[in-house]
Structure formats: C-alpha cells, structure tokens
C-alpha cells in the first residue's frame, strides 16, 4: 500500500516522525522530514520517500537532497534505522559540512557514508575531498576516504593520496590527526614532497614522512627513507635508514 501526500499550490509538506532508541545519545526523539513536492509512505517496504528539495533534520544534524528515503525497522511500530539521500546532498553537523551525490546515515551506529564522483567534508581548519567514497563514524569520530583523496590544511598545505584516514575531536569535530597511504604528494607554497605514507598531527603541526621520501624546493632535491615537515617553522628534515643514505642535489637559483 502506497500513501502519497502533497500540496500542489504551496508545494511544501512537513511530517514529524518520532522514534526512541535508534538515535542513541540524543535527548530529543523528534525527527523532522520535509519536501517541496511530495512525501510517500510505502507500507509494505516500510519506507518514507521525500521528493523535491527534501530535508531531514534532528537537533544540529541535517540532510538536504533532491530525494531522501527513510527506512523503518521490519517489526511493527519500529523506529527509523537509516536514511538514504540522493542528488545534491548536503549534510550539516555543527560547523562541519559534507557534500556528495549519495549519502547513507545509520542511526544506530551513527555512520555516514558518502559515495559518488566527488564528495567532500569541510570545516574551518580543513577540507577533505574524495573521488570514490568517504565514511565517517560519528561515535569514534574517524573518517576513512578512498579514491584520489585530497586534504587541504591551513597554510595552505595540500595532501594528495590514495587513502586518507582522519580523526576528529569528539566535542567540536576539529581535526586531530590524519594518515595518508599510497602515492602521497604534499604541496606547500615553497615545497613539493612525495613519499609512500605520511601522518599529520594537529597538536604539533608536524607531518611525518615515510618511504622513498623526496623533497623538492626550488631547484634543490633531498631524498631519503623518512623525514618530517614542520608547518609552524616551514622547515623540512630528511633522514637516512640503515640501508640507505640521505642524498641531496642543490642547484643555484638564477636571478
């Protein structure tokens, strides 16, 4: 059985859905869904489908998209288990904004999955972009991103990699640390660095470098197995390993 509700003139519909245990750690149990075109309820599948500039919100958390589908549990009088949003998706959680063409939010596990050609998570001090997927655990405050990932830090400092895992503060969603793995490239105003893996620590503002490290500044090149970049002092250091020595090529800058 399908129940369809819409308003042809005002083109605005508001529905309140109440649930209890599926959104853990929250005080209010009110979940609000609205749409410009229509909201349909499919009784057999136990889903709500909001169409046309749809929005779902609860407290400081909100999702906007062309379409939003809310999935209920299979048992009678059960709560919403997860929602899926498609088309021009924008998710706002406090001061953090996520964008994608597809998003899924699991209310029990509090995990957001973004998929599509391009998705991003942005806050005041960073911007994380991916061409495959970004998964964010809102309980552990850990983001996992894959597919030509780019992390932009203040400075500006840009980190490119196959995968980047980031950890965030549990209170304000501030970036604590980030780990990049595979074909890592780091760009600053004065340097370009490549390596196999890199780790960023927001507290020290250091980036540690591991594996086949190459630092290019102007026409000078340093190579080694590990090193670090100090984003405060703008200094970089490269170190040798037991099997490989540090090498440098220095060329004068023509004026």
Secondary structure as the mmCIF struct_conf table of DSSP 4:
data_model
#
loop_
_struct_conf.conf_type_id
_struct_conf.id
_struct_conf.beg_label_comp_id
_struct_conf.beg_label_asym_id
_struct_conf.beg_label_seq_id
_struct_conf.end_label_comp_id
_struct_conf.end_label_asym_id
_struct_conf.end_label_seq_id
STRN STRN1 UNK A 2 UNK A 5
TURN_TY1_P TURN_TY1_P1 UNK A 8 UNK A 10
STRN STRN2 UNK A 13 UNK A 18
BEND BEND1 UNK A 20 UNK A 20
TURN_TY1_P TURN_TY1_P2 UNK A 21 UNK A 22
BEND BEND2 UNK A 23 UNK A 23
TURN_TY1_P TURN_TY1_P3 UNK A 24 UNK A 25
BEND BEND3 UNK A 27 UNK A 27
STRN STRN3 UNK A 30 UNK A 35
BEND BEND4 UNK A 36 UNK A 37
STRN STRN4 UNK A 38 UNK A 42
TURN_TY1_P TURN_TY1_P4 UNK A 43 UNK A 46
STRN STRN5 UNK A 47 UNK A 58
TURN_TY1_P TURN_TY1_P5 UNK A 59 UNK A 60
STRN STRN6 UNK A 61 UNK A 72
HELX_LH_PP_P HELX_LH_PP_P1 UNK A 73 UNK A 73
BEND BEND5 UNK A 74 UNK A 75
TURN_TY1_P TURN_TY1_P6 UNK A 76 UNK A 77
HELX_LH_PP_P HELX_LH_PP_P2 UNK A 78 UNK A 79
STRN STRN7 UNK A 80 UNK A 93
TURN_TY1_P TURN_TY1_P7 UNK A 94 UNK A 95
STRN STRN8 UNK A 96 UNK A 106
TURN_TY1_P TURN_TY1_P8 UNK A 107 UNK A 110
STRN STRN9 UNK A 111 UNK A 115
BEND BEND6 UNK A 116 UNK A 117
STRN STRN10 UNK A 119 UNK A 122
BEND BEND7 UNK A 124 UNK A 125
STRN STRN11 UNK A 126 UNK A 130
BEND BEND8 UNK A 131 UNK A 132
STRN STRN12 UNK A 133 UNK A 137
TURN_TY1_P TURN_TY1_P9 UNK A 138 UNK A 141
STRN STRN13 UNK A 142 UNK A 153
TURN_TY1_P TURN_TY1_P10 UNK A 154 UNK A 156
STRN STRN14 UNK A 157 UNK A 168
TURN_TY1_P TURN_TY1_P11 UNK A 170 UNK A 172
STRN STRN15 UNK A 175 UNK A 187
BEND BEND9 UNK A 189 UNK A 190
STRN STRN16 UNK A 191 UNK A 201
TURN_TY1_P TURN_TY1_P12 UNK A 202 UNK A 205
STRN STRN17 UNK A 206 UNK A 217
TURN_TY1_P TURN_TY1_P13 UNK A 218 UNK A 219
STRN STRN18 UNK A 220 UNK A 230
TURN_TY1_P TURN_TY1_P14 UNK A 231 UNK A 234
STRN STRN19 UNK A 235 UNK A 239
BEND BEND10 UNK A 242 UNK A 243
STRN STRN20 UNK A 247 UNK A 249
HELX_LH_PP_P HELX_LH_PP_P3 UNK A 252 UNK A 254
#
